């Protein structure tokens, strides 16, 4: 195991922050504000999140495994 003197290694993230459920909630809560932005399509954002959900999960697993390997 490598020794890292005088270093503190940390990682802060929210792996479900881009999940479809959370995105729908954020879009609903910010509906009034988002309606003022003509280029925002809430349905498109949810569809894209749904399409990328599996990829997000896979990338989170790689990130977490790499972090654990680094600090172990």
Order of alpha helices (4+ residues) and beta strands (2+ residues): alpha-alpha-alpha
